[in-house]
Amino acid sequence: MSAALKSISSIVPLLDRVLVQRVKAEAKTASGILLPEKNVEKLNQAKVLAVGPGFTDQNGNKVVPNVAPGETVLIPSFGGSPIKVGDDEVILFRDAEILAKIQE
């Protein structure tokens, strides 16, 4: 039995998980030509939507994620756990899988 998720805000990451949504690539070239959706490549940039609280390591130290909601990050081309929410897709990664922060 599968219940359809109705909203992204209903997903609360646990431990060191990070919920991201890919940044959509421009469907228009610099000269103004519109590209078909299938020809627009997926970017490896994503916006952080939610972050888990972290976890406690074997030594009892609190390990918190390195990113915060609202930041733009670089994600791997493959991996993560994709989640379909209505027509949108979000991806759940471990904090250690995030490649870099993108400073704007």
Gaussian input, Z-matrix of N, CA and C with variables (Angstrom, degrees):
# hf/3-21g

backbone

0 1
 N
 C     1     B1
 C     2     B2     1     A1
 N     3     B3     2     A2     1     D1
 C     4     B4     3     A3     2     D2
 C     5     B5     4     A4     3     D3
 N     6     B6     5     A5     4     D4
 C     7     B7     6     A6     5     D5
 C     8     B8     7     A7     6     D6
 N     9     B9     8     A8     7     D7
 C    10    B10     9     A9     8     D8
 C    11    B11    10    A10     9     D9
 N    12    B12    11    A11    10    D10
 C    13    B13    12    A12    11    D11
 C    14    B14    13    A13    12    D12
 N    15    B15    14    A14    13    D13
 C    16    B16    15    A15    14    D14
 C    17    B17    16    A16    15    D15
 N    18    B18    17    A17    16    D16
 C    19    B19    18    A18    17    D17
 C    20    B20    19    A19    18    D18
 N    21    B21    20    A20    19    D19
 C    22    B22    21    A21    20    D20
 C    23    B23    22    A22    21    D21
 N    24    B24    23    A23    22    D22
 C    25    B25    24    A24    23    D23
 C    26    B26    25    A25    24    D24
 N    27    B27    26    A26    25    D25
 C    28    B28    27    A27    26    D26
 C    29    B29    28    A28    27    D27
 N    30    B30    29    A29    28    D28
 C    31    B31    30    A30    29    D29
 C    32    B32    31    A31    30    D30
 N    33    B33    32    A32    31    D31
 C    34    B34    33    A33    32    D32
 C    35    B35    34    A34    33    D33
 N    36    B36    35    A35    34    D34
 C    37    B37    36    A36    35    D35
 C    38    B38    37    A37    36    D36
 N    39    B39    38    A38    37    D37
 C    40    B40    39    A39    38    D38
 C    41    B41    40    A40    39    D39
 N    42    B42    41    A41    40    D40
 C    43    B43    42    A42    41    D41
 C    44    B44    43    A43    42    D42
 N    45    B45    44    A44    43    D43
 C    46    B46    45    A45    44    D44
 C    47    B47    46    A46    45    D45
 N    48    B48    47    A47    46    D46
 C    49    B49    48    A48    47    D47
 C    50    B50    49    A49    48    D48
 N    51    B51    50    A50    49    D49
 C    52    B52    51    A51    50    D50
 C    53    B53    52    A52    51    D51
 N    54    B54    53    A53    52    D52
 C    55    B55    54    A54    53    D53
 C    56    B56    55    A55    54    D54
 N    57    B57    56    A56    55    D55
 C    58    B58    57    A57    56    D56
 C    59    B59    58    A58    57    D57
 N    60    B60    59    A59    58    D58
 C    61    B61    60    A60    59    D59
 C    62    B62    61    A61    60    D60
 N    63    B63    62    A62    61    D61
 C    64    B64    63    A63    62    D62
 C    65    B65    64    A64    63    D63
 N    66    B66    65    A65    64    D64
 C    67    B67    66    A66    65    D65
 C    68    B68    67    A67    66    D66
 N    69    B69    68    A68    67    D67
 C    70    B70    69    A69    68    D68
 C    71    B71    70    A70    69    D69
 N    72    B72    71    A71    70    D70
 C    73    B73    72    A72    71    D71
 C    74    B74    73    A73    72    D72
 N    75    B75    74    A74    73    D73
 C    76    B76    75    A75    74    D74
 C    77    B77    76    A76    75    D75
 N    78    B78    77    A77    76    D76
 C    79    B79    78    A78    77    D77
 C    80    B80    79    A79    78    D78
 N    81    B81    80    A80    79    D79
 C    82    B82    81    A81    80    D80
 C    83    B83    82    A82    81    D81
 N    84    B84    83    A83    82    D82
 C    85    B85    84    A84    83    D83
 C    86    B86    85    A85    84    D84
 N    87    B87    86    A86    85    D85
 C    88    B88    87    A87    86    D86
 C    89    B89    88    A88    87    D87
 N    90    B90    89    A89    88    D88
 C    91    B91    90    A90    89    D89
 C    92    B92    91    A91    90    D90
 N    93    B93    92    A92    91    D91
 C    94    B94    93    A93    92    D92
 C    95    B95    94    A94    93    D93
 N    96    B96    95    A95    94    D94
 C    97    B97    96    A96    95    D95
 C    98    B98    97    A97    96    D96
 N    99    B99    98    A98    97    D97
 C   100   B100    99    A99    98    D98
 C   101   B101   100   A100    99    D99
 N   102   B102   101   A101   100   D100
 C   103   B103   102   A102   101   D101
 C   104   B104   103   A103   102   D102
 N   105   B105   104   A104   103   D103
 C   106   B106   105   A105   104   D104
 C   107   B107   106   A106   105   D105
 N   108   B108   107   A107   106   D106
 C   109   B109   108   A108   107   D107
 C   110   B110   109   A109   108   D108
 N   111   B111   110   A110   109   D109
 C   112   B112   111   A111   110   D110
 C   113   B113   112   A112   111   D111
 N   114   B114   113   A113   112   D112
 C   115   B115   114   A114   113   D113
 C   116   B116   115   A115   114   D114
 N   117   B117   116   A116   115   D115
 C   118   B118   117   A117   116   D116
 C   119   B119   118   A118   117   D117
 N   120   B120   119   A119   118   D118
 C   121   B121   120   A120   119   D119
 C   122   B122   121   A121   120   D120
 N   123   B123   122   A122   121   D121
 C   124   B124   123   A123   122   D122
 C   125   B125   124   A124   123   D123
 N   126   B126   125   A125   124   D124
 C   127   B127   126   A126   125   D125
 C   128   B128   127   A127   126   D126
 N   129   B129   128   A128   127   D127
 C   130   B130   129   A129   128   D128
 C   131   B131   130   A130   129   D129
 N   132   B132   131   A131   130   D130
 C   133   B133   132   A132   131   D131
 C   134   B134   133   A133   132   D132
 N   135   B135   134   A134   133   D133
 C   136   B136   135   A135   134   D134
 C   137   B137   136   A136   135   D135
 N   138   B138   137   A137   136   D136
 C   139   B139   138   A138   137   D137
 C   140   B140   139   A139   138   D138
 N   141   B141   140   A140   139   D139
 C   142   B142   141   A141   140   D140
 C   143   B143   142   A142   141   D141
 N   144   B144   143   A143   142   D142
 C   145   B145   144   A144   143   D143
 C   146   B146   145   A145   144   D144
 N   147   B147   146   A146   145   D145
 C   148   B148   147   A147   146   D146
 C   149   B149   148   A148   147   D147
 N   150   B150   149   A149   148   D148
 C   151   B151   150   A150   149   D149
 C   152   B152   151   A151   150   D150
 N   153   B153   152   A152   151   D151
 C   154   B154   153   A153   152   D152
 C   155   B155   154   A154   153   D153
 N   156   B156   155   A155   154   D154
 C   157   B157   156   A156   155   D155
 C   158   B158   157   A157   156   D156
 N   159   B159   158   A158   157   D157
 C   160   B160   159   A159   158   D158
 C   161   B161   160   A160   159   D159
 N   162   B162   161   A161   160   D160
 C   163   B163   162   A162   161   D161
 C   164   B164   163   A163   162   D162
 N   165   B165   164   A164   163   D163
 C   166   B166   165   A165   164   D164
 C   167   B167   166   A166   165   D165
 N   168   B168   167   A167   166   D166
 C   169   B169   168   A168   167   D167
 C   170   B170   169   A169   168   D168
 N   171   B171   170   A170   169   D169
 C   172   B172   171   A171   170   D170
 C   173   B173   172   A172   171   D171
 N   174   B174   173   A173   172   D172
 C   175   B175   174   A174   173   D173
 C   176   B176   175   A175   174   D174
 N   177   B177   176   A176   175   D175
 C   178   B178   177   A177   176   D176
 C   179   B179   178   A178   177   D177
 N   180   B180   179   A179   178   D178
 C   181   B181   180   A180   179   D179
 C   182   B182   181   A181   180   D180
 N   183   B183   182   A182   181   D181
 C   184   B184   183   A183   182   D182
 C   185   B185   184   A184   183   D183
 N   186   B186   185   A185   184   D184
 C   187   B187   186   A186   185   D185
 C   188   B188   187   A187   186   D186
 N   189   B189   188   A188   187   D187
 C   190   B190   189   A189   188   D188
 C   191   B191   190   A190   189   D189
 N   192   B192   191   A191   190   D190
 C   193   B193   192   A192   191   D191
 C   194   B194   193   A193   192   D192
 N   195   B195   194   A194   193   D193
 C   196   B196   195   A195   194   D194
 C   197   B197   196   A196   195   D195
 N   198   B198   197   A197   196   D196
 C   199   B199   198   A198   197   D197
 C   200   B200   199   A199   198   D198
 N   201   B201   200   A200   199   D199
 C   202   B202   201   A201   200   D200
 C   203   B203   202   A202   201   D201
 N   204   B204   203   A203   202   D202
 C   205   B205   204   A204   203   D203
 C   206   B206   205   A205   204   D204
 N   207   B207   206   A206   205   D205
 C   208   B208   207   A207   206   D206
 C   209   B209   208   A208   207   D207
 N   210   B210   209   A209   208   D208
 C   211   B211   210   A210   209   D209
 C   212   B212   211   A211   210   D210
 N   213   B213   212   A212   211   D211
 C   214   B214   213   A213   212   D212
 C   215   B215   214   A214   213   D213
 N   216   B216   215   A215   214   D214
 C   217   B217   216   A216   215   D215
 C   218   B218   217   A217   216   D216
 N   219   B219   218   A218   217   D217
 C   220   B220   219   A219   218   D218
 C   221   B221   220   A220   219   D219
 N   222   B222   221   A221   220   D220
 C   223   B223   222   A222   221   D221
 C   224   B224   223   A223   222   D222
 N   225   B225   224   A224   223   D223
 C   226   B226   225   A225   224   D224
 C   227   B227   226   A226   225   D225
 N   228   B228   227   A227   226   D226
 C   229   B229   228   A228   227   D227
 C   230   B230   229   A229   228   D228
 N   231   B231   230   A230   229   D229
 C   232   B232   231   A231   230   D230
 C   233   B233   232   A232   231   D231
 N   234   B234   233   A233   232   D232
 C   235   B235   234   A234   233   D233
 C   236   B236   235   A235   234   D234
 N   237   B237   236   A236   235   D235
 C   238   B238   237   A237   236   D236
 C   239   B239   238   A238   237   D237
 N   240   B240   239   A239   238   D238
 C   241   B241   240   A240   239   D239
 C   242   B242   241   A241   240   D240
 N   243   B243   242   A242   241   D241
 C   244   B244   243   A243   242   D242
 C   245   B245   244   A244   243   D243
 N   246   B246   245   A245   244   D244
 C   247   B247   246   A246   245   D245
 C   248   B248   247   A247   246   D246
 N   249   B249   248   A248   247   D247
 C   250   B250   249   A249   248   D248
 C   251   B251   250   A250   249   D249
 N   252   B252   251   A251   250   D250
 C   253   B253   252   A252   251   D251
 C   254   B254   253   A253   252   D252
 N   255   B255   254   A254   253   D253
 C   256   B256   255   A255   254   D254
 C   257   B257   256   A256   255   D255
 N   258   B258   257   A257   256   D256
 C   259   B259   258   A258   257   D257
 C   260   B260   259   A259   258   D258
 N   261   B261   260   A260   259   D259
 C   262   B262   261   A261   260   D260
 C   263   B263   262   A262   261   D261
 N   264   B264   263   A263   262   D262
 C   265   B265   264   A264   263   D263
 C   266   B266   265   A265   264   D264
 N   267   B267   266   A266   265   D265
 C   268   B268   267   A267   266   D266
 C   269   B269   268   A268   267   D267
 N   270   B270   269   A269   268   D268
 C   271   B271   270   A270   269   D269
 C   272   B272   271   A271   270   D270
 N   273   B273   272   A272   271   D271
 C   274   B274   273   A273   272   D272
 C   275   B275   274   A274   273   D273
 N   276   B276   275   A275   274   D274
 C   277   B277   276   A276   275   D275
 C   278   B278   277   A277   276   D276
 N   279   B279   278   A278   277   D277
 C   280   B280   279   A279   278   D278
 C   281   B281   280   A280   279   D279
 N   282   B282   281   A281   280   D280
 C   283   B283   282   A282   281   D281
 C   284   B284   283   A283   282   D282
 N   285   B285   284   A284   283   D283
 C   286   B286   285   A285   284   D284
 C   287   B287   286   A286   285   D285
 N   288   B288   287   A287   286   D286
 C   289   B289   288   A288   287   D287
 C   290   B290   289   A289   288   D288
 N   291   B291   290   A290   289   D289
 C   292   B292   291   A291   290   D290
 C   293   B293   292   A292   291   D291
 N   294   B294   293   A293   292   D292
 C   295   B295   294   A294   293   D293
 C   296   B296   295   A295   294   D294
 N   297   B297   296   A296   295   D295
 C   298   B298   297   A297   296   D296
 C   299   B299   298   A298   297   D297
 N   300   B300   299   A299   298   D298
 C   301   B301   300   A300   299   D299
 C   302   B302   301   A301   300   D300
 N   303   B303   302   A302   301   D301
 C   304   B304   303   A303   302   D302
 C   305   B305   304   A304   303   D303
 N   306   B306   305   A305   304   D304
 C   307   B307   306   A306   305   D305
 C   308   B308   307   A307   306   D306
 N   309   B309   308   A308   307   D307
 C   310   B310   309   A309   308   D308
 C   311   B311   310   A310   309   D309

   B1=1.4457
   B2=1.5239
   B3=1.3075
   B4=1.4585
   B5=1.5165
   B6=1.3119
   B7=1.4584
   B8=1.5214
   B9=1.3169
   B10=1.4629
   B11=1.5253
   B12=1.3147
   B13=1.4530
   B14=1.5176
   B15=1.3079
   B16=1.4522
   B17=1.5237
   B18=1.3344
   B19=1.4573
   B20=1.5192
   B21=1.3213
   B22=1.4570
   B23=1.5226
   B24=1.3230
   B25=1.4695
   B26=1.5318
   B27=1.3294
   B28=1.4641
   B29=1.5338
   B30=1.3472
   B31=1.4656
   B32=1.5275
   B33=1.3279
   B34=1.4601
   B35=1.5218
   B36=1.3400
   B37=1.4684
   B38=1.5290
   B39=1.3258
   B40=1.4568
   B41=1.5233
   B42=1.3223
   B43=1.4593
   B44=1.5266
   B45=1.3411
   B46=1.4688
   B47=1.5227
   B48=1.3213
   B49=1.4660
   B50=1.5304
   B51=1.3403
   B52=1.4603
   B53=1.5295
   B54=1.3259
   B55=1.4588
   B56=1.5216
   B57=1.3414
   B58=1.4631
   B59=1.5239
   B60=1.3305
   B61=1.4628
   B62=1.5221
   B63=1.3303
   B64=1.4666
   B65=1.5239
   B66=1.3299
   B67=1.4590
   B68=1.5168
   B69=1.3084
   B70=1.4683
   B71=1.5289
   B72=1.3211
   B73=1.4622
   B74=1.5213
   B75=1.3199
   B76=1.4636
   B77=1.5246
   B78=1.3308
   B79=1.4607
   B80=1.5236
   B81=1.3515
   B82=1.4569
   B83=1.5245
   B84=1.3204
   B85=1.4608
   B86=1.5278
   B87=1.3227
   B88=1.4640
   B89=1.5304
   B90=1.3232
   B91=1.4727
   B92=1.5309
   B93=1.3511
   B94=1.4616
   B95=1.5128
   B96=1.3078
   B97=1.4715
   B98=1.5169
   B99=1.3255
   B100=1.4600
   B101=1.5195
   B102=1.3298
   B103=1.4586
   B104=1.5251
   B105=1.3284
   B106=1.4666
   B107=1.5281
   B108=1.3129
   B109=1.4649
   B110=1.5259
   B111=1.3316
   B112=1.4692
   B113=1.5272
   B114=1.3376
   B115=1.4580
   B116=1.5271
   B117=1.3182
   B118=1.4643
   B119=1.5223
   B120=1.3344
   B121=1.4644
   B122=1.5248
   B123=1.3252
   B124=1.4576
   B125=1.5188
   B126=1.3072
   B127=1.4579
   B128=1.5153
   B129=1.3200
   B130=1.4633
   B131=1.5248
   B132=1.3188
   B133=1.4567
   B134=1.5081
   B135=1.3379
   B136=1.4569
   B137=1.5216
   B138=1.3106
   B139=1.4541
   B140=1.5251
   B141=1.3353
   B142=1.4623
   B143=1.5276
   B144=1.3316
   B145=1.4562
   B146=1.5206
   B147=1.3293
   B148=1.4695
   B149=1.5190
   B150=1.3262
   B151=1.4652
   B152=1.5250
   B153=1.3411
   B154=1.4646
   B155=1.5238
   B156=1.3219
   B157=1.4610
   B158=1.5252
   B159=1.3195
   B160=1.4583
   B161=1.5178
   B162=1.3324
   B163=1.4627
   B164=1.5195
   B165=1.3164
   B166=1.4563
   B167=1.5218
   B168=1.3383
   B169=1.4609
   B170=1.5323
   B171=1.3228
   B172=1.4692
   B173=1.5180
   B174=1.3371
   B175=1.4577
   B176=1.5273
   B177=1.3334
   B178=1.4538
   B179=1.5232
   B180=1.3270
   B181=1.4598
   B182=1.5281
   B183=1.3149
   B184=1.4649
   B185=1.5234
   B186=1.3305
   B187=1.4651
   B188=1.5243
   B189=1.3311
   B190=1.4649
   B191=1.5264
   B192=1.3346
   B193=1.4696
   B194=1.5325
   B195=1.3244
   B196=1.4664
   B197=1.5178
   B198=1.3203
   B199=1.4609
   B200=1.5185
   B201=1.3319
   B202=1.4598
   B203=1.5310
   B204=1.3250
   B205=1.4681
   B206=1.5284
   B207=1.3349
   B208=1.4566
   B209=1.5155
   B210=1.3279
   B211=1.4595
   B212=1.5262
   B213=1.3352
   B214=1.4575
   B215=1.5240
   B216=1.3244
   B217=1.4594
   B218=1.5201
   B219=1.3286
   B220=1.4511
   B221=1.5223
   B222=1.3298
   B223=1.4585
   B224=1.5311
   B225=1.3420
   B226=1.4653
   B227=1.5287
   B228=1.3311
   B229=1.4654
   B230=1.5235
   B231=1.3237
   B232=1.4656
   B233=1.5196
   B234=1.3059
   B235=1.4576
   B236=1.5124
   B237=1.2996
   B238=1.4459
   B239=1.5171
   B240=1.3167
   B241=1.4657
   B242=1.5158
   B243=1.3510
   B244=1.4628
   B245=1.5302
   B246=1.3268
   B247=1.4604
   B248=1.5184
   B249=1.3222
   B250=1.4630
   B251=1.5234
   B252=1.3258
   B253=1.4641
   B254=1.5190
   B255=1.3329
   B256=1.4619
   B257=1.5144
   B258=1.3366
   B259=1.4671
   B260=1.5156
   B261=1.3280
   B262=1.4614
   B263=1.5241
   B264=1.3275
   B265=1.4597
   B266=1.5205
   B267=1.3226
   B268=1.4609
   B269=1.5253
   B270=1.3265
   B271=1.4661
   B272=1.5166
   B273=1.3189
   B274=1.4572
   B275=1.5285
   B276=1.3375
   B277=1.4602
   B278=1.5248
   B279=1.3153
   B280=1.4627
   B281=1.5239
   B282=1.3209
   B283=1.4598
   B284=1.5293
   B285=1.3185
   B286=1.4664
   B287=1.5302
   B288=1.3266
   B289=1.4617
   B290=1.5254
   B291=1.3276
   B292=1.4729
   B293=1.5349
   B294=1.3346
   B295=1.4641
   B296=1.5230
   B297=1.3363
   B298=1.4649
   B299=1.5186
   B300=1.3378
   B301=1.4685
   B302=1.5184
   B303=1.3208
   B304=1.4515
   B305=1.5196
   B306=1.3147
   B307=1.4559
   B308=1.5225
   B309=1.2982
   B310=1.4761
   B311=1.4908
   A1=108.69
   A2=117.39
   A3=122.25
   A4=110.12
   A5=116.30
   A6=120.93
   A7=108.17
   A8=116.91
   A9=120.73
   A10=109.26
   A11=115.69
   A12=120.55
   A13=108.65
   A14=116.24
   A15=120.26
   A16=113.04
   A17=116.93
   A18=118.31
   A19=110.80
   A20=115.29
   A21=121.22
   A22=110.47
   A23=116.88
   A24=120.33
   A25=112.51
   A26=117.68
   A27=119.96
   A28=111.81
   A29=117.36
   A30=121.73
   A31=108.29
   A32=116.53
   A33=122.22
   A34=108.01
   A35=117.74
   A36=120.44
   A37=111.75
   A38=116.10
   A39=122.55
   A40=109.94
   A41=115.84
   A42=123.34
   A43=111.44
   A44=117.36
   A45=120.32
   A46=112.00
   A47=117.38
   A48=121.36
   A49=110.24
   A50=115.19
   A51=122.61
   A52=107.63
   A53=117.24
   A54=122.87
   A55=108.37
   A56=117.11
   A57=121.55
   A58=110.47
   A59=114.45
   A60=120.82
   A61=107.05
   A62=115.82
   A63=120.67
   A64=111.04
   A65=115.52
   A66=121.69
   A67=106.68
   A68=116.93
   A69=120.34
   A70=109.96
   A71=115.26
   A72=121.18
   A73=109.46
   A74=115.64
   A75=121.03
   A76=109.75
   A77=116.40
   A78=121.29
   A79=110.50
   A80=115.49
   A81=120.66
   A82=108.37
   A83=116.33
   A84=120.33
   A85=109.79
   A86=116.71
   A87=121.72
   A88=111.51
   A89=116.68
   A90=120.08
   A91=112.71
   A92=116.75
   A93=119.75
   A94=115.64
   A95=118.00
   A96=120.84
   A97=108.88
   A98=116.89
   A99=121.49
   A100=109.85
   A101=116.28
   A102=121.70
   A103=110.27
   A104=117.71
   A105=119.71
   A106=110.22
   A107=116.88
   A108=121.57
   A109=112.70
   A110=117.41
   A111=119.65
   A112=112.44
   A113=118.35
   A114=121.97
   A115=113.09
   A116=117.10
   A117=120.64
   A118=107.43
   A119=115.71
   A120=119.29
   A121=111.30
   A122=115.85
   A123=121.48
   A124=109.18
   A125=115.90
   A126=120.42
   A127=109.79
   A128=116.53
   A129=121.10
   A130=110.85
   A131=115.98
   A132=120.68
   A133=108.94
   A134=115.60
   A135=119.72
   A136=109.86
   A137=115.25
   A138=122.41
   A139=107.58
   A140=117.16
   A141=121.75
   A142=108.48
   A143=116.56
   A144=121.94
   A145=112.46
   A146=116.61
   A147=121.35
   A148=108.96
   A149=115.31
   A150=121.65
   A151=108.35
   A152=116.14
   A153=120.67
   A154=111.17
   A155=117.46
   A156=121.53
   A157=114.90
   A158=117.88
   A159=121.21
   A160=110.28
   A161=115.89
   A162=120.01
   A163=109.38
   A164=116.61
   A165=122.37
   A166=108.33
   A167=117.10
   A168=120.39
   A169=110.99
   A170=117.08
   A171=122.23
   A172=112.74
   A173=117.41
   A174=121.24
   A175=112.80
   A176=116.50
   A177=120.31
   A178=113.80
   A179=117.76
   A180=121.56
   A181=110.15
   A182=116.81
   A183=121.85
   A184=108.96
   A185=117.05
   A186=122.76
   A187=106.98
   A188=115.96
   A189=120.34
   A190=109.68
   A191=117.74
   A192=120.58
   A193=111.71
   A194=116.22
   A195=123.03
   A196=113.90
   A197=117.83
   A198=121.27
   A199=109.79
   A200=115.48
   A201=121.68
   A202=109.12
   A203=117.27
   A204=119.60
   A205=111.47
   A206=115.19
   A207=121.22
   A208=113.86
   A209=117.82
   A210=120.69
   A211=110.46
   A212=115.82
   A213=122.04
   A214=107.49
   A215=116.03
   A216=121.02
   A217=110.72
   A218=115.07
   A219=122.99
   A220=107.24
   A221=117.15
   A222=121.34
   A223=109.69
   A224=117.27
   A225=119.13
   A226=111.21
   A227=116.17
   A228=120.77
   A229=111.75
   A230=116.01
   A231=120.99
   A232=108.53
   A233=116.14
   A234=120.54
   A235=111.40
   A236=114.89
   A237=120.64
   A238=111.00
   A239=115.22
   A240=121.74
   A241=108.74
   A242=117.60
   A243=119.67
   A244=110.97
   A245=115.46
   A246=122.21
   A247=107.65
   A248=116.61
   A249=122.18
   A250=108.44
   A251=116.39
   A252=122.33
   A253=106.82
   A254=116.27
   A255=119.85
   A256=109.18
   A257=116.95
   A258=121.64
   A259=112.20
   A260=117.53
   A261=122.08
   A262=110.99
   A263=115.06
   A264=120.47
   A265=108.60
   A266=115.63
   A267=121.67
   A268=107.18
   A269=116.56
   A270=120.63
   A271=108.71
   A272=115.89
   A273=122.50
   A274=108.57
   A275=116.67
   A276=123.10
   A277=109.33
   A278=116.79
   A279=121.28
   A280=106.50
   A281=116.63
   A282=121.23
   A283=110.77
   A284=118.06
   A285=122.09
   A286=112.30
   A287=118.62
   A288=121.47
   A289=112.81
   A290=117.66
   A291=121.29
   A292=106.76
   A293=116.41
   A294=121.15
   A295=113.51
   A296=117.57
   A297=120.15
   A298=110.31
   A299=115.07
   A300=121.31
   A301=107.19
   A302=116.52
   A303=120.95
   A304=106.99
   A305=116.42
   A306=120.75
   A307=109.18
   A308=114.79
   A309=120.08
   A310=111.38
   D1=123.03
   D2=-176.81
   D3=-120.52
   D4=124.25
   D5=177.04
   D6=-95.92
   D7=132.89
   D8=179.24
   D9=-76.32
   D10=133.26
   D11=176.69
   D12=-76.35
   D13=133.36
   D14=-176.86
   D15=-98.65
   D16=-22.82
   D17=-177.38
   D18=-147.47
   D19=145.94
   D20=179.54
   D21=-65.50
   D22=-32.55
   D23=-177.97
   D24=-67.56
   D25=-11.31
   D26=177.91
   D27=-81.67
   D28=-6.00
   D29=179.37
   D30=-97.30
   D31=118.61
   D32=179.37
   D33=-117.62
   D34=109.18
   D35=-178.85
   D36=-64.06
   D37=146.71
   D38=177.03
   D39=-108.41
   D40=160.88
   D41=177.71
   D42=50.18
   D43=-124.73
   D44=-176.39
   D45=-102.49
   D46=27.28
   D47=-179.35
   D48=-79.96
   D49=148.45
   D50=179.96
   D51=-128.53
   D52=125.86
   D53=178.85
   D54=-96.57
   D55=122.68
   D56=-177.66
   D57=-128.91
   D58=160.25
   D59=173.18
   D60=-129.81
   D61=128.14
   D62=-178.72
   D63=-58.23
   D64=142.74
   D65=172.92
   D66=-76.24
   D67=131.55
   D68=-178.82
   D69=-78.10
   D70=135.15
   D71=178.95
   D72=-75.20
   D73=154.43
   D74=177.49
   D75=-65.51
   D76=134.79
   D77=178.07
   D78=-95.91
   D79=10.48
   D80=-178.88
   D81=-130.37
   D82=134.33
   D83=178.57
   D84=-77.10
   D85=171.27
   D86=179.78
   D87=-60.96
   D88=-29.90
   D89=179.97
   D90=-86.12
   D91=-0.18
   D92=175.16
   D93=97.05
   D94=6.88
   D95=179.43
   D96=-80.29
   D97=129.73
   D98=177.71
   D99=-82.71
   D100=131.93
   D101=-179.54
   D102=-99.09
   D103=143.64
   D104=174.16
   D105=-62.64
   D106=147.49
   D107=-175.73
   D108=-57.80
   D109=-35.41
   D110=-178.70
   D111=-70.03
   D112=-19.38
   D113=179.98
   D114=-92.09
   D115=-6.23
   D116=179.28
   D117=-85.18
   D118=119.85
   D119=-176.59
   D120=-76.40
   D121=153.28
   D122=176.82
   D123=-77.34
   D124=132.64
   D125=177.56
   D126=-84.97
   D127=153.90
   D128=176.05
   D129=-92.25
   D130=17.33
   D131=176.24
   D132=-100.68
   D133=143.27
   D134=179.42
   D135=-145.20
   D136=154.77
   D137=176.74
   D138=-99.27
   D139=130.54
   D140=179.29
   D141=-75.76
   D142=124.05
   D143=-179.48
   D144=-97.24
   D145=-39.97
   D146=-178.46
   D147=-154.86
   D148=153.23
   D149=-177.58
   D150=-134.73
   D151=138.03
   D152=175.96
   D153=-70.55
   D154=168.15
   D155=-176.22
   D156=-75.26
   D157=-12.43
   D158=-176.74
   D159=104.15
   D160=-168.72
   D161=-179.06
   D162=-146.75
   D163=170.84
   D164=177.49
   D165=-106.42
   D166=125.91
   D167=-178.41
   D168=-78.16
   D169=-177.74
   D170=-176.03
   D171=-63.93
   D172=-24.18
   D173=-179.70
   D174=-90.23
   D175=1.70
   D176=179.40
   D177=86.86
   D178=8.60
   D179=179.45
   D180=-86.01
   D181=138.04
   D182=177.27
   D183=-78.31
   D184=125.82
   D185=178.65
   D186=-112.43
   D187=111.77
   D188=-178.55
   D189=-100.95
   D190=151.30
   D191=178.59
   D192=-60.94
   D193=153.37
   D194=-177.44
   D195=-86.74
   D196=-4.29
   D197=-178.29
   D198=-120.34
   D199=163.70
   D200=-179.90
   D201=-132.49
   D202=155.90
   D203=177.30
   D204=-56.14
   D205=139.16
   D206=179.75
   D207=97.79
   D208=-17.79
   D209=179.47
   D210=-77.51
   D211=154.98
   D212=174.73
   D213=-102.18
   D214=132.40
   D215=-175.92
   D216=-129.05
   D217=163.75
   D218=174.85
   D219=-101.10
   D220=124.48
   D221=-177.42
   D222=-112.98
   D223=158.06
   D224=177.69
   D225=-68.43
   D226=156.97
   D227=179.84
   D228=-64.48
   D229=-32.81
   D230=-178.48
   D231=-127.26
   D232=160.35
   D233=177.17
   D234=109.21
   D235=-174.79
   D236=-176.79
   D237=76.57
   D238=174.67
   D239=178.32
   D240=-117.26
   D241=103.11
   D242=-179.94
   D243=-69.77
   D244=140.64
   D245=178.95
   D246=-129.72
   D247=127.68
   D248=179.21
   D249=-90.46
   D250=125.22
   D251=177.53
   D252=-126.70
   D253=101.14
   D254=-174.57
   D255=61.53
   D256=-123.57
   D257=178.02
   D258=-92.84
   D259=-7.99
   D260=-178.39
   D261=-92.72
   D262=159.30
   D263=173.79
   D264=-128.22
   D265=131.05
   D266=174.97
   D267=-118.68
   D268=162.47
   D269=-177.35
   D270=-129.93
   D271=137.40
   D272=178.81
   D273=-105.31
   D274=120.68
   D275=179.45
   D276=-119.57
   D277=159.22
   D278=165.99
   D279=-79.21
   D280=151.25
   D281=-179.44
   D282=-56.30
   D283=-38.79
   D284=-177.82
   D285=-67.72
   D286=-19.26
   D287=179.81
   D288=-82.00
   D289=-18.35
   D290=179.13
   D291=-68.69
   D292=128.93
   D293=-173.76
   D294=-79.94
   D295=-41.62
   D296=-176.23
   D297=-166.63
   D298=159.92
   D299=169.54
   D300=-91.94
   D301=145.56
   D302=176.58
   D303=-108.43
   D304=115.74
   D305=-178.98
   D306=-90.27
   D307=131.20
   D308=-176.45
   D309=-104.74

